[in-house]
Amino acid sequence: MARKALKLASWTSMALAASGIYLYSNKYLDPNDFGAVRVGRAVATTAVISYDYLTSLKSVPYGSEEYLQLRSKIHDLFQSFDDTPLGTASLAQVHKAVLHDGRTVAVKVQHPKVRAQSSKDILLMEVLVLAVKQLFPEFEFMWLVDEAKKNLPLELDFLNEGRNAEKVSQMLKHFDFLKVPRIHWDLSTERVLLMEFVDGGQVNDRDYMERNKIDVNEISRHLGKMYSEMIFVNGFVHCDPHPGNVLVRKHPSTGKAEIVLLDHGLYQVLTEEFRLNYCHLWQSLIWTDMKRVKEYSQRLGAGDLYPLFACMLTARSWDSVNRGISQAPVTATEDLEIRNNAANYLPQISHLLNHVPRQMLLILKTNDLLRGIEAALGTRASASSFLNMSRCCIRALAEHKKKNTCSFFRRTQISFSEAFNLWQINLHELILRVKGLKLANRVLALICWLFPAPL
């Protein structure tokens, strides 16, 4: 293990140095290869999760003492147990098994020596980050080490993961399209987690959805609703929605499309101040209130870099942010504009990530992963998704106001205002649907006129 870590550290330091030199010198940099927004999101994502790779183990060494002890108990606990893991990640791997009462379960087993090695790997990461800082003072990544120190111990406690799963299941129980596997507490420990086995295809597998007649647009909308509720209303956010952790399936009984949310080790708990500022910021972005975009971006630590911050959050150009992100999807011209301006923003992106609240880092990572899913499905954020976000913001802000007033008249006034704002959004969405239907009918009529049916 020590040799593997040393080898990995050597390759990581070389990669960091080479990447830094390549980007910093810009001698061979083709602006079309990068986008300022994409680079910003990539930096955030890579930095926040890179400690996973410093602690990665490809598989459990089957000859180890720990494995043999576990294997000796398998027949006592399970009717059957698949030796080949369903999936292997940096901290654990998952096996399918059947209990003696016939229930099929997923068994998540932590890799041996991960806990013992994790503190050494974080120290190694700290040394590498400091080395990069010496070579390139403009790029500040010390916050990466701070995040690793905070998050890794939580991810290593599988009982904490089980509690997170139950909390989010209860929190989002009103979404009938969401499935969170039940935890078997009587057979779970800090290093072994038993949960209900739920099968399905990965959320970015468009072919799987087409074969099973699952509407990709419906799944994309459900995913947006789910995460808007977590971020804006509850402030308790599942921060690892990569495709392996988000499955889709048709419910065995109802046949309705369902999202299965797995791996609940990494959550971000948002403070009320952060959550409300973030609500205000997104409301301002959606309704193109640029004065408030500046105000709430600065409250969230963006300072004078608030235009870049808005672009990173929305994955749109500053011109599109000014015109309204819900007005039109991204165009090829906008995409090219973002790419051509990439290299100029790298030092500012680094500075920005070092100064925003730590809570923002995992939110940026989550946004990046969700947009990756949208890109794979071909369902870029639509006006409807922005309207769903706005609904959550309105509800969250109204609830905060009602909680902080003792006046019955004021609470009633807030409730009426909330209902009216939600009604306005519903009306706006209805108008958009009618316009879309009229456009579709016109296209259909044009096709029939161009290609009349044979007599």
C-alpha positions in Angstrom: 0.0 0.0 0.0 2.8 2.4 0.9 4.4 1.7 -2.5 1.1 2.3 -4.3 0.6 5.6 -2.4 4.1 6.7 -3.2 3.7 5.9 -6.9 0.4 7.6 -7.0 1.8 10.7 -5.3 4.6 10.9 -7.7 2.3 10.7 -10.7 -0.1 13.2 -9.1 2.7 15.7 -8.4 3.9 15.4 -12.0 0.4 15.9 -13.3 -0.2 18.9 -11.2 3.1 20.5 -12.1 2.7 19.7 -15.8 -0.9 21.0 -15.9 0.1 24.1 -14.1 3.0 24.8 -16.4 0.9 24.1 -19.5 -2.0 26.4 -18.4 0.1 29.1 -16.9 2.6 29.5 -19.7 -0.2 29.3 -22.3 2.5 28.8 -24.9 0.6 25.9 -26.6 -2.8 26.7 -25.3 -5.6 26.5 -27.8 -8.5 28.6 -26.4 -11.0 26.4 -28.2 -10.0 23.5 -25.9 -11.2 25.2 -22.8 -14.3 27.1 -21.5 -14.0 29.6 -18.7 -17.1 28.2 -17.1 -16.1 24.6 -17.8 -12.6 25.2 -16.4 -14.1 26.7 -13.2 -16.4 23.8 -12.7 -13.7 21.3 -13.5 -11.3 22.9 -11.0 -14.0 22.8 -8.3 -15.0 19.2 -9.0 -11.5 17.9 -9.4 -10.2 19.7 -6.3 -13.0 18.7 -4.0 -12.9 15.0 -4.9 -9.3 14.4 -5.7 -8.5 13.1 -2.3 -10.6 10.1 -3.3 -7.9 9.1 -5.8 -5.2 9.6 -3.2 -6.9 6.9 -1.0 -8.0 4.6 -3.8 -7.7 0.8 -3.7 -8.7 -1.2 -6.7 -10.1 -4.2 -4.8 -10.1 -6.0 -1.5 -7.1 -8.3 -1.2 -8.8 -11.6 -0.9 -6.0 -13.2 1.0 -6.0 -10.6 3.8 -6.8 -11.6 7.4 -9.8 -9.2 7.4 -11.3 -10.8 4.3 -10.9 -14.3 5.7 -12.6 -13.3 8.9 -15.5 -11.8 6.9 -15.7 -14.8 4.6 -16.0 -17.2 7.5 -19.2 -15.4 8.7 -20.8 -15.1 5.3 -22.6 -18.5 5.5 -24.0 -17.6 8.9 -25.4 -14.3 7.7 -26.4 -15.0 4.1 -28.1 -17.6 2.1 -25.9 -16.6 -0.8 -23.2 -14.0 -1.4 -21.7 -12.9 -4.7 -17.9 -12.7 -4.5 -17.7 -10.5 -7.6 -18.5 -6.9 -6.5 -21.2 -5.0 -8.3 -19.0 -1.9 -8.1 -15.7 -0.8 -6.6 -15.0 2.8 -5.5 -12.1 4.5 -3.7 -13.4 3.7 -0.2 -15.5 0.5 -0.5 -17.1 -2.0 -2.8 -20.6 -3.4 -3.0 -21.7 -7.1 -3.2 -25.1 -8.6 -3.9 -26.4 -11.1 -1.3 -29.5 -12.9 -0.2 -30.5 -13.2 3.5 -31.8 -16.4 5.0 -35.3 -15.0 4.9 -35.1 -14.5 1.1 -34.6 -10.7 1.0 -32.0 -9.5 -1.5 -29.6 -7.0 -0.1 -26.6 -4.9 -1.2 -23.6 -5.2 1.1 -21.2 -2.3 1.1 -17.8 -3.3 2.6 -15.1 -0.7 3.3 -11.6 -1.5 1.9 -9.1 -2.6 4.5 -6.5 -0.2 5.8 -8.4 2.8 4.3 -8.8 4.4 7.7 -5.2 3.8 8.7 -3.9 5.2 5.5 -6.3 8.2 5.1 -4.4 10.5 7.5 -1.1 9.8 5.7 -2.7 10.4 2.3 -4.2 13.8 3.5 -0.7 14.8 4.8 0.7 13.8 1.4 -1.9 15.9 -0.4 -1.1 18.8 1.8 2.6 18.6 0.9 1.7 18.4 -2.9 -0.6 21.4 -2.6 2.0 23.5 -0.8 4.5 22.5 -3.6 2.1 23.7 -6.3 1.6 26.9 -4.3 5.3 27.6 -4.3 5.5 27.0 -8.1 2.4 28.9 -9.0 1.4 31.5 -6.3 -1.7 32.5 -8.2 -3.3 29.1 -7.8 -4.5 28.5 -4.2 -5.7 25.1 -3.4 -5.2 24.8 0.4 -9.0 24.7 0.8 -8.8 21.3 -0.9 -6.9 19.9 2.1 -9.4 21.5 4.5 -12.3 19.9 2.7 -10.6 16.5 2.7 -9.9 16.7 6.5 -13.6 17.5 7.1 -15.3 15.1 4.7 -13.2 12.0 4.6 -13.9 10.9 8.2 -17.6 11.3 7.6 -17.5 9.1 4.4 -15.6 6.4 6.3 -18.4 6.1 8.9 -21.1 3.9 7.2 -23.5 4.4 10.1 -23.4 8.1 9.3 -24.2 7.2 5.7 -27.2 5.1 6.8 -28.5 8.0 9.0 -28.2 10.4 6.0 -30.1 7.9 3.8 -33.0 7.8 6.3 -33.0 11.5 6.7 -33.2 12.3 3.0 -35.8 9.6 2.5 -38.0 11.2 5.1 -37.3 14.7 3.9 -38.3 13.9 0.3 -41.1 11.4 1.0 -43.6 13.5 -0.9 -41.7 12.7 -4.2 -43.3 9.5 -5.3 -40.6 9.2 -8.0 -37.7 8.9 -5.5 -36.5 5.6 -4.1 -33.9 5.5 -1.3 -32.9 1.9 -0.3 -33.9 0.9 3.3 -31.0 0.3 5.7 -30.7 -3.0 7.6 -29.4 -1.6 10.9 -29.2 -4.9 12.7 -26.4 -6.1 10.3 -24.6 -2.7 9.7 -21.5 -1.4 11.3 -19.2 1.6 10.8 -17.4 -0.4 8.0 -20.2 -2.7 6.7 -23.5 -1.3 5.5 -26.4 -3.6 4.5 -29.2 -2.1 2.5 -32.2 -3.1 0.3 -31.0 -4.1 -3.1 -32.5 -2.0 -5.9 -31.6 -2.6 -9.5 -31.7 -0.1 -12.4 -29.8 1.6 -15.1 -27.4 4.5 -14.6 -29.0 7.9 -14.9 -26.8 8.9 -17.9 -27.6 5.7 -19.8 -30.0 7.0 -22.5 -30.0 3.6 -24.3 -31.3 1.9 -21.2 -34.1 4.4 -20.8 -35.1 4.1 -24.4 -35.2 0.3 -24.1 -37.3 0.5 -21.0 -39.5 3.3 -22.3 -38.4 5.8 -19.7 -38.8 9.5 -20.7 -35.3 11.1 -20.4 -36.9 14.6 -20.1 -39.1 13.4 -17.2 -36.1 12.0 -15.4 -34.2 15.2 -15.9 -37.1 17.2 -14.5 -37.4 14.9 -11.5 -33.7 15.2 -10.8 -34.0 19.0 -10.9 -37.0 19.0 -8.6 -35.2 16.7 -6.1 -32.0 18.8 -5.9 -33.8 22.1 -5.8 -35.8 20.9 -2.8 -32.6 19.7 -1.1 -30.6 22.9 -1.7 -33.2 25.7 -1.4 -35.8 24.3 0.9 -34.0 21.9 3.3 -30.4 22.8 3.1 -29.4 19.1 3.3 -27.7 18.2 0.0 -26.6 14.9 -1.4 -23.2 16.0 -3.0 -22.2 13.0 -5.0 -24.7 12.5 -7.8 -22.4 10.9 -10.3 -24.1 8.3 -12.6 -23.1 5.3 -10.5 -25.0 6.8 -7.5 -28.2 7.7 -9.3 -30.1 4.9 -11.0 -33.4 4.9 -12.9 -35.9 2.1 -13.3 -39.6 1.4 -13.8 -41.4 0.8 -10.5 -42.1 -3.0 -10.3 -45.8 -2.4 -9.3 -46.9 0.9 -10.8 -44.6 1.0 -13.9 -43.8 4.6 -13.3 -40.3 6.0 -13.8 -38.3 6.1 -10.6 -35.0 7.6 -9.5 -32.9 5.5 -7.1 -30.5 7.6 -4.9 -27.4 5.7 -3.6 -24.3 6.4 -1.6 -25.2 8.8 1.1 -21.8 9.3 2.7 -21.2 12.9 1.4 -23.8 15.5 2.3 -23.5 19.2 2.8 -25.5 20.9 5.5 -26.1 24.5 4.5 -26.4 27.2 7.1 -29.6 29.2 7.0 -27.8 32.4 6.1 -26.0 30.7 3.2 -29.2 28.9 2.0 -31.3 32.1 2.0 -28.6 34.2 0.2 -28.3 31.4 -2.4 -32.1 31.4 -2.8 -32.0 35.2 -3.4 -29.1 34.8 -5.8 -30.9 32.2 -8.0 -34.1 34.2 -7.9 -32.2 37.2 -9.1 -30.5 35.2 -11.9 -33.8 33.7 -13.1 -35.6 37.0 -13.1 -32.6 39.0 -14.4 -32.4 41.4 -11.5 -28.7 42.3 -12.0 -28.5 44.6 -9.1 -29.4 41.8 -6.7 -27.2 39.3 -8.6 -24.3 41.6 -7.7 -25.5 42.0 -4.1 -26.0 38.4 -3.3 -23.0 37.2 -5.2 -20.9 39.5 -3.0 -22.7 38.3 0.1 -21.5 34.8 -0.9 -17.9 35.9 -1.1 -17.5 36.6 -4.8 -16.5 40.3 -4.3 -15.7 42.1 -7.6 -15.6 38.7 -9.4 -19.4 38.4 -9.2 -19.8 38.2 -13.0 -17.5 35.2 -13.2 -19.3 33.7 -10.2 -22.6 34.0 -11.9 -21.2 32.4 -15.1 -19.8 29.5 -13.1 -23.1 28.9 -11.3 -25.2 29.0 -14.5 -22.7 27.6 -17.0 -23.7 30.6 -19.3 -21.8 33.6 -20.6 -22.2 37.0 -18.9 -24.1 38.3 -21.9 -26.7 35.5 -21.5 -26.9 36.1 -17.7 -27.7 39.7 -18.5 -30.4 38.8 -21.1 -31.9 36.1 -18.9 -30.7 32.4 -18.5 -34.3 31.1 -18.9 -34.9 33.0 -22.1 -32.9 30.7 -24.5 -30.7 27.6 -24.4 -27.0 27.9 -24.9 -26.0 28.4 -28.6 -22.9 27.4 -30.5 -21.8 31.0 -30.7 -22.1 31.4 -26.9 -20.2 28.1 -26.4 -17.4 29.4 -28.6 -17.3 32.7 -26.8 -16.9 30.9 -23.5 -14.1 28.7 -24.8 -12.2 31.6 -26.4 -12.0 33.5 -23.1 -10.8 30.6 -21.0 -7.2 31.1 -20.2 -7.7 34.7 -19.0 -9.9 33.5 -16.1 -7.8 30.8 -14.5 -6.2 32.9 -11.8 -9.5 34.6 -11.0 -11.2 31.2 -10.7 -8.6 30.0 -8.3 -9.0 33.2 -6.2 -12.8 32.9 -6.2 -12.8 29.3 -5.1 -10.5 30.2 -2.2 -12.8 33.0 -1.0 -16.3 31.6 -1.3 -17.8 29.8 1.7 -16.7 26.2 2.1 -20.3 25.1 1.6 -20.2 26.5 -1.9 -17.5 24.1 -3.0 -19.6 21.0 -2.8 -22.5 22.8 -4.3 -20.4 23.7 -7.3 -19.3 20.0 -7.5 -22.9 18.9 -7.3 -23.9 21.4 -10.0 -21.1 20.1 -12.2 -22.2 16.5 -11.8 -25.9 17.3 -12.5 -24.9 19.2 -15.7 -22.8 16.2 -16.8 -25.9 14.1 -16.5 -28.0 16.6 -18.5 -25.3 16.7 -21.2 -25.3 12.9 -21.4 -29.1 12.8 -21.7 -29.2 15.8 -24.1 -31.6 17.7 -21.7 -29.9 21.0 -21.1 -31.6 23.1 -18.4 -34.9 24.4 -19.8 -37.2 27.2 -18.7 -39.3 24.7 -16.9 -36.4 23.6 -14.7 -35.6 27.2 -13.8 -39.3 27.7 -12.9 -39.1 24.7 -10.6 -36.0 26.2 -8.9 -37.9 29.5 -8.5 -40.8 27.7 -6.8 -38.5 26.2 -4.3 -36.8 29.6 -3.6 -40.2 31.3 -3.1 -41.3 28.6 -0.7 -38.1 28.7 1.3 -38.0 32.5 1.6 -41.7 32.7 2.6 -41.2 30.0 5.2 -38.2 32.0 6.7 -40.3 35.2 6.8 -43.2 33.4 8.5 -40.9 31.8 11.1 -39.5 35.1 12.1 -42.8 37.0 12.7 -45.2 36.7 15.6 -48.0 38.6 13.8 -50.9 36.5 12.5 -51.8 39.3 10.0 -48.2 39.4 8.7 -48.0 35.5 8.3 -51.3 35.6 6.4 -49.9 38.4 4.2 -46.8 36.4 3.5 -48.8 33.3 2.7 -51.0 35.2 0.2 -47.9 36.7 -1.4 -46.3 33.2 -1.7 -49.5 31.8 -3.2 -49.7 34.7 -5.7 -46.1 34.3 -6.8 -46.5 30.6 -7.2 -49.6 31.2 -9.3 -47.7 33.6 -11.5 -45.1 30.9 -12.1 -47.8 28.4 -13.0 -49.3 30.8 -15.4 -46.0 31.6 -17.0 -45.3 27.9 -17.4 -48.7 27.3 -18.9 -48.0 30.1 -21.5 -44.7 28.5 -22.4 -46.4 25.1 -22.9 -49.1 26.7 -25.1 -46.5 28.4 -27.2 -44.5 25.2 -27.5 -47.7 23.3 -28.6 -48.5 26.0 -31.2 -45.0 25.8 -32.5 -45.2 22.0 -32.7 -48.5 22.1 -34.6 -47.0 24.6 -37.0 -44.0 22.4 -37.7 -46.3 19.4 -38.1 -48.5 21.3 -40.6 -45.4 22.4 -42.5 -44.1 18.8 -42.8 -47.6 17.7 -44.0 -47.5 20.4 -46.6 -44.0 19.6 -47.8 -44.6 15.8 -47.8 -48.3 15.2 -48.5 -49.5 11.6 -48.0 -49.9 9.7 -51.3 -53.4 9.4 -52.7 
